Amino acid sequence: MTADELDPLPGAWRSLGRSLRMGWRSSPAMIATAFCTEVLSAVPDAMFAWGLTAFATAVIAHSGTQIAAGCGLLAAMAAGNWLLETVSSRVNQRFADRAAVVVESHIAELQAGVATIEHHERPAQLDRISVLRDHASALSDLYRHLFTLIGVLLRAAITLGLLASVNPLLLLLGLFPLPTLLVSGRRAAAEKRVEEAGARHDRLARHLFLLATSATAGKELRVARTGPLVRRLRHRAWEQGHRPLARARWVSTAWQAGAQALFAAAFIAALAYTAAHAANRTAAVLLVLAAGSRLSGYIGQTMTQLHFFRTIWLDCSRKLAWLEDYAAKHRAEAEWSAPERLAEGIRLDAVTFAYPGTDRPVLDGIDLLLPAGAVVAVVGENGAGKSSLVKLLCGLYPPTSGRITLDGQDLARTDPVSWRRRVTGTFQDFFAFEFRLRTSVGIGDLPRADDPEAVGTALERAGADDIARALPDGAETRLGAGWPQGVDLSHGQWQRVALARGFMREQPLLTVLDEPTSAVDAETEHALFDRYAVLARSGTRSGTGGVTLLVSHRFSTVRAADLILVLNGARVTEFGTHDQLIALGGHYAQLYGIQAEAYRTGLR
Ligand SMILES: Nc1ncnc2c1ncn2[C@@H]1O[C@H](COP(=O)(O)OP(=O)(O)OP(=O)(O)O)[C@@H](O)[C@H]1O
């Protein structure tokens, strides 16, 4: 599948219905109140033109009682309108705040619920998700703007009724806003298309902004003096995204100005007609003047609402519905739970894998059995496909072809959540969770995240108990220098914390250690791995037949594994014990020899 082959977005109205249902479930009482107050407030607001006319007529007639009555009427209308609009806007705001949390959590859950991480790496999907994430808060405003739109349309209908009371022909004035609305709808769609086409540049501009302002990139940018270059690139990306959008907006403005000029001409004609033909000329002209000018205001508001409706709410609803469908599709394929234990092991049958959006296989026709209970080391040059193999076994990507089976059970049809519960380990690009040390380790096994004993054991297994001892508040110390009383760790210490997190689970079926100690010195790594291998072979971790996969470039560690797998050019070229591979005299024996020689020379 290429990067641009994406499922089409679901239908607009069906998606809108789904978003509205989600909002409704989060607070039906608030939505009902907001709707009633918004709709009720439309009546005094639209009737204000009539009140104004009555008042002006009374002034012209010099009638004291009528002037007083007109004043009272206008005051009552203004107060009623203000009160209802205030209540409506407060309720709407409270609802929007609550809905924002619901919508954002929903999007985060959907993304996390997708078993694979393909959607994080396919540019076209990323663009969709990035637009959705940017406008997530807008979705929570959906009801508010929908009610405003209904309120404005109601105001426009009442206003047309007032105009018809002067002369039914004035109802024709209601036709002239149609070109404005048509233009507004069409242009909104055109602008949306341009915005989508530029989403990639926008994402790049944001990425470069984060790069220019983040502490991690700061060091390199200063040393290499690449700050000005990043700023230039960011500016260029922004221009590439926004120049076509600005052009599209100018075109929209020109069309809208034309359509509004048409309405203005019709309004002036209506005024002239009323002045020439109405029976009660003064009152009629005043009413047409007041109602007509308000009608033009309502058209402007309808246009704004429709524009946002088309560009944001309808579109976001469709993207949200797409993400919901995508997450459901990737969940629905599971038929079984992960097995309780492994008797045979994890088998790869003719597994080939190319990253989404690419054609080049990074793993090609892999046939392999990782036996239950074994510690298997994976070696190979940079880019040989070691981490890709790890990601496939964790179920983060499905193989492009071939199968991975767990005691014969297809991983692709195994419930990913149940499989993840039985997978643990540390990745090469581990994440530094800036929580308290205890939490940062404990989240490796959520049900026991607050168990100090479990965290203590995991720290010991990772040889990171010395880190906890050296910190001012032990395992309760906040990690990360950016937080009050936060303490930063060295890269190697962060890595050991990540390793401890990977050692939290007691009965994993798969433990992946992808260069888990690359920032730790060779001696410590060796000691650590020796300890780990003893543990893995003892009943505690291997009682369930769990497989351990260790990726390392250090052959002193690798040789301690039960089996060694050599990857070369996307294929498995050698697989066996250390002694077997040395006897084979192939790639492994050669690399082992080079490292052993280097160590000997270094020690001499
Ligand atoms: N997300 C990705 N999208 C596209 N290609 C990728 C992605 N990640 C890795 N690759 C490519 O897949 C190939 C194998 O990468 P992988 O990370 O599996 O190698 P590795 O053996 O772990 O290397 P190293 O020893 O440097 O960690 C590389 O050519 C790399 O460019």
The ligand as a MOL file (V3000), in Angstrom:
LIG
                    3D

  0  0  0     0  0            999 V3000
M  V30 BEGIN CTAB
M  V30 COUNTS 31 33 0 0 0
M  V30 BEGIN ATOM
M  V30 1 N 9.9480 3.7290 10.4200 0
M  V30 2 C 10.6440 3.3780 9.3680 0
M  V30 3 N 10.2070 3.6550 8.1240 0
M  V30 4 C 10.8940 3.2820 7.0370 0
M  V30 5 N 12.0650 2.6120 7.0910 0
M  V30 6 C 12.5590 2.3140 8.2880 0
M  V30 7 C 11.8830 2.6760 9.4920 0
M  V30 8 N 12.6170 2.2290 10.5370 0
M  V30 9 C 13.6840 1.6060 10.0120 0
M  V30 10 N 13.6580 1.6420 8.6730 0
M  V30 11 C 14.6230 1.0470 7.7470 0
M  V30 12 O 14.6400 -0.3390 7.9950 0
M  V30 13 C 15.9550 -0.8470 7.9030 0
M  V30 14 C 16.2420 -1.6980 9.1310 0
M  V30 15 O 16.2190 -0.8410 10.2510 0
M  V30 16 P 16.3510 -1.4030 11.7340 0
M  V30 17 O 16.1320 -0.2760 12.6580 0
M  V30 18 O 15.5130 -2.6020 11.8740 0
M  V30 19 O 17.8850 -1.8220 11.7140 0
M  V30 20 P 18.7810 -2.3210 12.9140 0
M  V30 21 O 19.3930 -3.6030 12.4820 0
M  V30 22 O 18.0330 -2.3400 14.2070 0
M  V30 23 O 19.8830 -1.1810 12.9390 0
M  V30 24 P 20.7430 -0.5740 14.1640 0
M  V30 25 O 21.7900 -1.5640 14.5140 0
M  V30 26 O 21.3290 0.6540 13.5800 0
M  V30 27 O 19.7920 -0.2970 15.2770 0
M  V30 28 C 16.8690 0.3480 7.7530 0
M  V30 29 O 17.2830 0.4040 6.4080 0
M  V30 30 C 16.0160 1.5410 8.0570 0
M  V30 31 O 16.3280 2.6050 7.2120 0
M  V30 END ATOM
M  V30 BEGIN BOND
M  V30 1 1 1 2
M  V30 2 1 2 3
M  V30 3 2 2 7
M  V30 4 2 3 4
M  V30 5 1 4 5
M  V30 6 2 5 6
M  V30 7 1 6 7
M  V30 8 1 6 10
M  V30 9 1 7 8
M  V30 10 2 8 9
M  V30 11 1 9 10
M  V30 12 1 10 11
M  V30 13 1 11 12
M  V30 14 1 11 30
M  V30 15 1 12 13
M  V30 16 1 13 14
M  V30 17 1 13 28
M  V30 18 1 14 15
M  V30 19 1 15 16
M  V30 20 2 16 17
M  V30 21 1 16 18
M  V30 22 1 16 19
M  V30 23 1 19 20
M  V30 24 2 20 21
M  V30 25 1 20 22
M  V30 26 1 20 23
M  V30 27 1 23 24
M  V30 28 2 24 25
M  V30 29 1 24 26
M  V30 30 1 24 27
M  V30 31 1 28 29
M  V30 32 1 28 30
M  V30 33 1 30 31
M  V30 END BOND
M  V30 END CTAB
M  END
